[in-house]
C-alpha cells in the first residue's frame, strides 16, 4: 500500500482490515464498495436534508414538489403518478400531500377526465420554493464532488449506473 493510500484510509478500510485478520478467506471487495456507498448516501442525505430544512421542507416533501416541478407545466400529476414515481404507498403519499397543501405549496383538485380522481398541482409559492431548494441541494452535492474531476465524476456515475442496472 502506498503512503498516500495509507494516509487516505477511512472507517471502511478499518472494517475490511479487521475482517482480513479474523476471516482472511472472505472476499471483502463488495463489502468495501457498499460500505462506502452506504456511508456516502447517509452523509449526503443528511446534508441535503439540512439544505431543504432552510425552506421548511424535508427530503421526502422535496421529492413530491420536485417531481411536480420536473413534470413540466402545468406542474400537475395524479396522486397515483406521484406514488409510483416516488415508490410510496398511497397512505404515505396522502400524509405528504396534506402537509404540503397546508403549507400552500400545492393543492388538490378534481381530475376533469376522471370523476373519481384527483390532480395535485404545484402552487406559485411551491414553484418558487422548489426552485430555491433544488439549487441549495445541488450546492451541497457540488461541494461534495469538488475534489473529483469531470472525467472522474463521469466514470464513477457510469460505473454506479452499471451496478444499479445489475440489481
N, C-alpha and C positions, 0 to 999 in steps of 0.2 A: 504494500500500500504506500502511495506517495505521501510526502509530507503534507501536501495540500489536501489530499483526501483525508488524512488523519485530522487535520485542523477543521475540516468541514463535517466531522462526524455529528450525527444527531441522535435523538432518542430512539429512532428506529434502528440505527446501527447498533446501539447498546442491546436492544432486544434480540437482534439477529446474532450478535456475539454471544449472548447468554445461551441461546438455543444451540449454537455451534459447540459449546462446551458440553452441554448435557445430552444433546442428541445430534452428534455430528453426521448421522445418517440422513437427516432431513434436507430436502431441497427447499430452502427458505427464500428463494428469489421472489416467488409470488407474495409471500408474507411481507417482504420488504417493500414491494411495489404498492400493494393495497394498504399497508400501514401508512405509507406516505400520502396516498390518495385520500384516505380517511382523515388524516390529520390536516391536510390542506383544505379539504371540504369543510371540516369543523371550524378551522380558523377563519376561512373566508366567509362561511355562513354567519359567524358571529360578527365579523367586521361589517358585512353587508347589512345585517340586522341593525347595527348601530347607525349606519348611514341612513337607512329608511326610517328609523325611530325619530330622527330630526324632523320628519314630515308627518309624524303621528300615526305611522302605519308599520305593521310587521312585514316580514318577508312573505308570509302567506297572503296577506292583504295586497302587498305589491304585486304578487303573481296574478291576482284577479284583475286589478286595474291595468297592469301591464299587458295582460292578454287582451283585454278590451282595446287598449291603445294600439297594439301591434296588429289588431284585426283590420285596422284602417277605418276610414269614415264609412258609416256613421257611428263607429265605435259601439256596435250592438251585437250581442250574442245571446243565445238562449242559455238558461242555467245548465241544461244538459250539455251544450257545447263547451261551456266553461268547465264543467265537471270532468268531461272526457279529456280535455286538454291538460288539466291540472291533476288528473288522476285522483280526484276526490270523490267521496261519497256525496250523495245529494244532501244528507244531513250536515256534513262538514261545509259544503258549499253554502247552504242556507245561512249558517251562522256567520260566515264571512260576508255574505251579501247583506245581511241585516246590519252588521256593524258599519260597513262601508256606505250603506244607504243612510243610516242615521248620521254619519259624518258628512253627508252631502256630496259624496264622491261619485255616486251612481244612483240610478233609480230603476225600478222595475215597472214595466208597462205591459198591457195585454199584447199578445202576438196577433197582428192583423190577419195572419194566414192560418192561425190555429186557435179556435175559441178557448181551448183548454190550456194553451201555452202562454208563457211569458217571455219577454225580452228584457235583457239587462243592458242599460245604456249608461255610458260614461258621461258625467256632467262636465260642464266647462271647468268647474273647480277641480274635478278629478283629473281632467286632461292636463291642466296646469301642474297639479301636484305630481302626477306620474312622470311628466317630462323632467321635472326637477329631480325627483327621486332616482330615475334611471341614470341621470348624469352623475349623481352622487355615488350610486353603486358602481358605475364604471370607473370613477376616480379611484375607488378602493381597489378595484381589480387591476387597473393600470399601474398603481403603485406596487402591487404585489408582483407583477411581472417585469418591473422596471430593470431588474438585473439580467433579463434574458434579451437576446437579440430577436429581431423579427423572424429570422430563419429558425431559431430555436423554438420560438412560440409556434410557428407553423408545423415544425416536425413533431413537437410534443402534442399539439392538437390533433394531428393526423394519427399518431400512434394511439392516443386515447379514443379517438373515433373508431379505430380498428378494434380496439379492445372492447369498447361498448357494443359494437355491432356483433361481436362474437358471443356476447352474453345473451 
